[in-house]
Amino acid sequence: MECNLVNLSNDNVGTAQLNPLIFSAKQKLSVLHDIVRWQLAERRAGTHKTKGISDVSGTTAKPYGQKRTVGDYGDDLLRAAKNLHYVDLIKPIGMGMKFFNPVTPSSRGTVLVSKVGLSKDEPEKSLTSGKKSSGGRNNHGRITTRHRGGGHKKKYRVIDFKRNRSGQGIVEKIEYDPNRSGFLALISYKEDDIKSYILAPQGMKPGDVVTAGNDADILPGNCLLLKHIPVGKSLTLRRVCPKAMGRANRVSKRYSNITVKLGEII
């Protein structure tokens, strides 16, 4: 990889060879996401001591307002991404982190998952079933686990953990699931007009196209064999047997990385 060298007068003075392994590498959005998140955390925390009421004489007001978080984490991330000219770092739907002003000791360290952008419609009726709560009782009706009972009625969403359906599917909407920490994506397949739920990876939004097969692209939501995935990529759902369901990385913010391949061993 060759680049031109210029001086302060913008005159060409020669060329230089750059290492293509470093300068031609693609941008990894997950690393940029972590950097921006760290920068925002440092800005919220502040680097100087904020004076309290006891430190100021003659008044009961602070000389300046204490640093705090205003707004949603996803909005701050989108604003910082635009300032860094990384327009592709669009706020993930419903996957941002929500912080609170430190008005109480408990709210100072409270961090929740933002649900901005999630669909408010009812879940797909053909993919839901009733879920009965045990209330902490065993098969004899005796309480074996205390302090369980009540709560809001929940419906179980049938999720496609095998991902063995071929063809392209379109993401209709991203939904909240009360049975797990991650969100769900409703997929509608074009060929047979069948819908299914899958675990929504970070960055997926309505209108995206997902595929399953060995010829699928390396994109969020696609499914293919491990031997066809290059080293360094992250996986959101993994299964160890061909006919089994995906059992690893089902929860939110959890993924696996392919570090090395030694023949058939991954």
N, C-alpha and C positions, 0 to 999 in steps of 0.2 A: 504494500500500500504506500503510495507516494504522495507527498504534499509539498506545496511551494512555501519557501521561506521569504519573508519580506522584512524590511527594516522599518524604522520609525517614519521614514518618508514614503512608505508604501511602495518601495521599489523591490523588485524581485531579485534576490541575491543568491538563489540556489534552490535545491530540493533536498528532501530528507525522506528516508525510508522508515515507515512506522510498522510496528508489529500488528499484523492483521488479527491476531488472536485477541488483542486488547481493544483496538480502535474500530474494528468492524463488528464487534459484538452487539447484539440487539439489546435494547433497553429492557430491563427486568422491572416490571411495574411493581412487583411485590417489594423489591428493595427500595424503590423510590417512595412507596407508600410508608414503609417503616421509617425512612429518613424524615419525611414531612411530619409524621406523627411524633417523632422524637423532638423535632424543632418546635412544634406547637406545644408539646408538654413543657419544654424548657421556658418557652415564653410565658406560659400560664404560671409556672412556679415562681419565676422572678429570680434575680440574682442578688437582691439587696434585702435588708431587713425592713419590714414595714412597721412603722411606729404605731403603737397602740395608744389608747386614751391615757394610760398611766405615764407614758413617755412624753406627753405634751403638757406643758404648764400654761394655765390661764384659759384653757378652752376644753370643751368636751368632744370636739370633733377632730378627726384625723386630718393631718395636713394634706394628705392625698389619698385617693381611693385605693383600696387593696386590689392587687391583681386578681382577676377572676375570669371564669369562662363565660362568655356570652354566646348563646346560640348553640347549634348542634355541631358535633364533631365533623359530620360529613360536609356541612357548609364551609367550615374552616379549611377542610382538606381541599375542597373545590376551589376556594379562593386562593390558597397557597399554590395549587397546581397551575392556575392561570398566571400567577406572578412568576412562576418558574418556567413558563412557556411549555408546559407539558399538558396540552389540551386533552390528550387521551386519558388522563387520570380523572375520569368522570366519577362522581360519587356513586359507589355501589348502592343499589336499591336495598334499603332496609338493613344493610350490613355495617353501617357506621356505628361509632361509639358515642354515647350520650353522657355528657358530664353535667354537673349541677354546681350552682354557686355555693360556696361554703357558708351557708347561713346557719347551719347546725353542725355539730361535730360528726354526725353520721353522714350528712350530705357531702362533706369535704372529700371523702374517698369513694363516693358512690359512682360506679360506672355501669351503665346499662346499655343494652343493644337497641339502637334506634330502629323504629318500625316505619320510618318515613318511606313512602313509595309502595308499601304492601297493598295488595288488593283487599277491599272491604266487602267483596261479594261472598256469598255462601260457597262452601266447598262443593266440588263435583259430587253429585248425589250417587252416581254409579261407582265411585271410588271410596265411599265412606261406609262405615258400619258402626253399630253401637258398641260402646265400651262400658263395661260394668265395673264399678269400683268395689274393691273388697272391704273397704272400711277397716282394715286391720284384722279381719276375722279369717279363721281357717275353715276347713270343710265341716267342722262341727259347730260353727257359729260362735266360737269363743274368741275373744280378743287376744291375739298373740303379739300384735304390734300396737303399742299405745299411740295416742295423739294422731290418729289417722281417721279421717271422716270429713264429710261435707265437701265444700269446694264446688266449683262450677262444673256443670255437666260437659263432658268432652266426647267428641267423635273421633274414631280412629281412621286415619287416612291410609289407604292401601298404597304402598310405595313399591315401585319397580326397582328392586335391588339387583336383579340379574342383568338388566340392560341387554337382553339378547334379541331384541326386535330390530330388524334391519329397516333401512329407509330413513328419510329425513323427517324430523319433527319440528314444529314451531312452538316456541314458548308463548303461551297465551297470557299467563300472569304469574306473579310471585305471591305466595300465600304464607300466612303464619300457621305453624303447627303447634298445638298445645302439648303434644306428646314428646317433643324433642327441642333442643336448643337451636337447631338450624332451621332454615326456611325451606319451603317446597316450591317447585316449579311445575306448573301444569303444562304437559306436552300434548300437542295434538298432531297426530301423524296424518300425512296427506293421502297415503295410499288407501288405507282401510277405514279412515275416519274414526280411529280409536284414540282415546285419551288415557294418559297415565301420569302419575306423580313421580318425580325424581328429586333427589336432594339438590338444592340450588347452590352452585358454587359462587364464590365472591366474584362480582362483575357481571353476572348473568342478568339480563333485562328482558322485558316482553318484546317479542319480535325476533329474537335470536333463533338461529337454526342449529339444531343438534342432530348428530348422526352417531350410529354405533356400527363398528366394523373395522377391519384392519386397514381400510383405505381412508379412514376418517382423518381429518386434520387435527393438529395438536391445539385445540381450543377448549375453553371452559365449557363443560357440559357434554363433550364427546366421550365415547367409550371405545377402547380398543385394547388389544393384548399388551402385556408389559414388554414383550420383546420388540414391539414396534414403537415404543416410546423412547425417545433419546434420553441420555443421561443428563441429570440436572433438572428435569421437569418435576412438578409437584402433582400429587395425586390426591383427590378428595374422597374417593371410595374405592376400596380394594378388596378383592376376593382371592382366596388361596387355592380354590379348586374350580375347575371349569364349570361344573354343574351347581356349585354352591352360590349362595347369595353373598353380596358384599357385606363384610362384617367389620371392616376396619375403617376408621376416619368417618364415622357417621355424624359426629357432633360438630357444632359450630367452631370455627377457627382452628380446626384440626386437619392436618394434611401430612403426607409422606413424600419424601424426596428419593429419587433414584440416584444413588451415589456411584455405583460401579456395576459393570457387566463383565462376567467371566464365563464366556461361552453361553451355556444354558442357565447359569446361575445369575440371578439378579439381586 
